[in-house]
């Protein structure tokens, strides 16, 4: 309460503006996702068992609207020192602090839990309850591996590829039928005639796996594969299987979210303190008597 009144009002309004801006950004981002990222949402529904896209969008709309409401309450309440609005703003701060505290606990628990990691282990890949299309994606990879850069496929000639990478012991097991000079040859399974003839029903999975390979530098689903299949076989050496890459990324994201949420929770506690100080700060008429009484106790 001993901070200057102007400093407290500025602090509260600054916090409220940040919350309002975050709320508006979240609302705009949700609208963009809903309009422009329908393919991503369909992938999310297709390859997870819980069909979460609609629930995620509704939650984002509600969350952004709440942030906007509390931000407006804080801006007006801090400017006019309206107790009701400051009370609403602080209720919002308390709710957000508790929400971020819970998110921090959940994120850090998931990211560091060995039991959680066991659920996403390679052994659980084909029976994954979290990625319902996991077995299908593994089958797509297995069948594609039999075609690309292979001499024989189903008793006919396979798909010769254009391969310019260094041949190693691992790549030699995957690349049998190739040319280092003819750049018109396929560099991904989608360019193979055999894929066009027999595997066109895997187009959605192929598009998804292409983006996964490019984003996570991986190949193969449950087991790693030494060359890229759906993106570009000349893009280098994959780091790991895509299932392991995605689940490892999920683990890292959980830890990151937990750490960020813990930091935001601490900031929200500071916001709550500032609002309380503003609410109980003496007016100019009371200021002299208040500080005189404080000095008397000293």
C-alpha positions in Angstrom: 0.0 0.0 0.0 3.0 2.3 0.4 3.5 2.5 -3.4 2.4 5.7 -5.1 -1.2 5.6 -6.3 -0.2 6.5 -9.8 2.3 3.7 -9.9 -0.3 1.2 -8.8 -2.9 2.4 -11.3 -0.4 2.2 -14.1 0.7 -1.3 -13.0 -2.9 -2.6 -12.9 -3.8 -1.1 -16.2 -0.7 -2.4 -17.8 -1.5 -5.9 -16.6 -5.1 -5.5 -17.9 -3.9 -4.3 -21.3 -1.6 -7.4 -21.6 -4.5 -9.7 -20.7 -6.8 -7.9 -23.2 -4.2 -8.2 -26.0 -3.6 -11.8 -25.2 -7.4 -12.5 -25.3 -7.8 -10.7 -28.6 -4.8 -12.6 -30.1 -6.2 -15.9 -28.8 -9.6 -15.0 -30.4 -8.1 -14.1 -33.7 -5.8 -17.2 -33.7 -8.8 -19.4 -33.0 -10.8 -17.9 -35.9 -7.8 -18.4 -38.2 -7.4 -22.0 -37.1 -11.1 -22.6 -37.6 -11.1 -21.1 -41.1 -7.7 -21.8 -42.6 -6.5 -24.9 -40.7 -9.4 -27.3 -41.4 -7.0 -29.8 -42.9 -4.9 -29.9 -39.7 -8.1 -30.3 -37.6 -9.2 -33.2 -39.8 -5.8 -34.9 -39.4 -6.1 -34.4 -35.6 -9.5 -36.0 -35.6 -8.5 -38.8 -37.9 -5.4 -39.9 -36.1 -6.6 -39.5 -32.5 -9.3 -41.6 -30.9 -11.1 -38.8 -29.0 -11.9 -36.4 -32.0 -10.8 -33.4 -30.0 -10.9 -30.6 -32.6 -14.4 -29.3 -31.9 -13.8 -29.3 -28.1 -10.5 -27.5 -28.6 -12.0 -24.7 -30.6 -14.9 -24.2 -28.2 -12.5 -24.1 -25.3 -10.3 -21.5 -27.1 -13.3 -19.3 -27.9 -14.4 -19.4 -24.2 -10.9 -18.8 -22.9 -10.3 -15.8 -25.2 -13.7 -14.3 -24.4 -13.0 -14.6 -20.7 -9.6 -12.9 -21.1 -11.1 -10.0 -23.0 -13.8 -9.5 -20.4 -11.4 -9.5 -17.5 -9.0 -7.3 -19.4 -11.7 -4.6 -20.0 -12.6 -4.8 -16.3 -9.0 -4.2 -15.3 -8.5 -1.3 -17.6 -11.6 0.6 -16.6 -11.4 -0.4 -13.0 -7.7 0.6 -12.7 -8.4 3.9 -14.5 -11.5 4.9 -12.4 -10.7 2.9 -9.3 -14.1 1.3 -9.5 -14.1 -1.4 -6.8 -16.6 -3.7 -8.5 -14.6 -3.9 -11.7 -11.3 -4.3 -9.8 -13.0 -7.1 -7.8 -14.0 -8.8 -11.1 -10.5 -8.3 -12.5 -8.9 -9.8 -9.4 -11.3 -12.7 -9.5 -10.1 -13.3 -13.0 -6.5 -13.0 -11.9 -7.1 -15.6 -9.2 -8.8 -18.0 -11.6 -6.0 -17.6 -14.1 -3.4 -18.1 -11.4 -5.1 -21.3 -10.2 -5.5 -22.5 -13.8 -1.8 -21.9 -14.7 -0.8 -23.5 -11.4 -2.8 -26.6 -12.4 -1.4 -26.5 -15.9 2.1 -26.2 -14.5 1.6 -29.3 -12.3 0.0 -31.3 -15.1 2.6 -30.3 -17.7 5.6 -31.0 -15.5 4.1 -34.2 -14.2 3.4 -35.5 -17.7 6.8 -34.4 -19.0 8.8 -36.1 -16.3 6.6 -39.1 -15.5 8.3 -42.4 -16.5 4.8 -44.1 -16.4 3.5 -41.6 -19.0 6.5 -42.2 -21.2 5.9 -46.0 -21.0 2.5 -45.4 -22.6 4.2 -43.8 -25.6 7.0 -46.3 -25.8 7.9 -48.1 -29.1 6.4 -51.3 -27.8 3.0 -49.6 -27.5 3.1 -48.1 -31.0 0.8 -50.5 -32.8 -1.6 -50.6 -29.8 -1.6 -46.9 -29.1 -4.8 -45.6 -27.5 -3.6 -42.0 -28.1 -3.0 -42.2 -31.8 -5.9 -44.3 -33.1 -4.4 -44.5 -36.7 -1.0 -45.6 -35.5 -1.3 -49.1 -36.9 -2.5 -47.8 -40.2 0.3 -45.3 -40.5 2.8 -48.1 -39.7 1.2 -50.3 -42.5 1.5 -47.4 -44.9 5.2 -47.1 -44.2 5.8 -50.8 -44.5 4.0 -51.0 -47.8 5.8 -47.9 -49.1 9.2 -49.3 -48.1 8.5 -52.3 -50.4 8.1 -50.0 -53.4 10.5 -47.1 -53.3 14.0 -47.8 -54.6 13.2 -51.5 -54.8 14.0 -53.8 -57.8 11.0 -56.0 -57.6 7.5 -55.2 -56.4 4.7 -57.8 -56.6 6.6 -59.9 -59.2 7.1 -56.8 -61.4 9.7 -54.1 -61.7 9.9 -51.9 -58.7 10.2 -48.1 -58.5 13.7 -46.8 -59.5 14.6 -43.7 -57.6 17.0 -40.8 -58.0 19.4 -41.1 -55.1 22.4 -38.7 -54.6 23.2 -39.4 -50.9 26.3 -41.3 -49.8 25.6 -45.0 -49.7 26.1 -46.4 -46.2 25.4 -49.8 -44.7 22.0 -48.7 -43.5 20.9 -46.9 -46.7 22.1 -49.9 -48.8 19.4 -52.0 -47.1 16.7 -49.6 -48.3 18.1 -48.4 -51.7 18.4 -51.2 -54.2 17.2 -49.8 -57.5 18.4 -46.2 -58.1 20.3 -43.8 -60.4 22.6 -41.0 -59.4 22.3 -39.1 -62.7 18.7 -39.2 -63.8 16.9 -36.4 -61.9 13.6 -37.3 -63.6 13.2 -40.4 -61.4 11.1 -40.3 -58.3 12.5 -38.9 -55.0 9.4 -39.9 -53.0 6.9 -42.7 -52.9 4.1 -40.4 -54.3 6.0 -40.1 -57.6 6.1 -43.8 -58.2 3.7 -45.3 -60.7 3.2 -48.3 -58.4 1.9 -46.0 -55.7 -0.4 -44.2 -58.1 -1.8 -47.6 -59.3 -2.2 -49.4 -56.0 -1.9 -47.0 -53.1 -4.0 -43.9 -54.0 -6.3 -44.7 -51.1 -3.5 -43.6 -48.8 -3.3 -40.1 -50.1 -4.4 -38.5 -46.8 -1.9 -40.5 -44.8 0.8 -39.8 -47.3 0.2 -36.0 -47.0 0.3 -36.3 -43.3 3.5 -38.4 -43.2 5.2 -36.0 -45.6 4.6 -33.1 -43.3 5.7 -35.1 -40.3 8.9 -36.2 -42.0 9.7 -32.6 -42.9 8.9 -31.2 -39.5 10.5 -33.9 -37.3 13.3 -35.2 -39.6 12.0 -38.7 -39.1 11.2 -41.7 -41.3 9.4 -45.0 -40.5 6.6 -45.1 -38.0 7.1 -47.7 -35.3 10.6 -48.6 -36.6 13.1 -46.1 -38.0 13.9 -46.2 -41.7 17.2 -45.0 -43.1 15.8 -42.8 -45.9 12.9 -40.4 -46.2 9.9 -41.9 -48.1 7.1 -39.4 -48.3 9.2 -36.2 -48.5 12.6 -36.3 -50.3 15.0 -39.2 -50.1 17.9 -36.8 -50.8 17.1 -34.6 -47.9 19.6 -36.3 -45.6 19.5 -39.0 -43.0 16.4 -39.2 -40.7 17.0 -38.9 -37.0 14.5 -41.4 -35.7 11.1 -43.1 -36.3 8.2 -40.7 -36.6 6.3 -42.2 -33.7 9.2 -41.7 -31.4 9.9 -38.2 -32.7 6.3 -37.1 -32.2 6.0 -38.6 -28.7 9.4 -37.1 -27.7 8.2 -33.8 -29.0 5.0 -34.2 -26.9 7.1 -34.8 -23.8 9.2 -31.7 -24.4 6.1 -29.6 -25.0 4.6 -30.8 -21.7 7.8 -29.7 -19.8 7.9 -26.4 -21.7 4.2 -25.7 -21.0 4.7 -26.6 -17.4 7.6 -24.2 -17.0 5.9 -21.4 -18.8 2.7 -21.9 -16.8 4.6 -21.8 -13.5 6.2 -18.5 -14.6 2.8 -17.0 -15.6 1.3 -18.2 -12.2 4.0 -16.2 -10.4 3.3 -13.1 -12.5 -0.5 -13.5 -11.8 0.2 -13.6 -8.0 2.0 -10.3 -8.4 -1.0 -8.9 -10.4 -3.3 -10.0 -7.6 -1.1 -8.2 -5.0 -1.0 -5.0 -7.1 -4.8 -4.9 -7.4 -5.3 -5.5 -3.7 -2.9 -2.6 -3.0 -4.8 -0.3 -5.3 -8.1 -1.3 -3.7 -6.9 -0.5 -0.2 -4.7 2.4 -1.0 -5.8 5.5 1.0 -7.4 8.4 -0.9 -5.7 11.8 -0.7 -8.1 12.8 2.0 -7.2 9.8 4.1 -3.5 9.7 3.2 -2.1 12.0 5.8 -4.0 10.4 8.7 -3.1 7.0 7.4 0.6 7.5 7.2 0.6 9.4 10.5 -1.0 6.4 12.2 1.6 4.2 10.5 4.4 6.5 11.8 3.0 6.4 15.3 3.3 2.6 15.3 6.9 2.9 14.2 
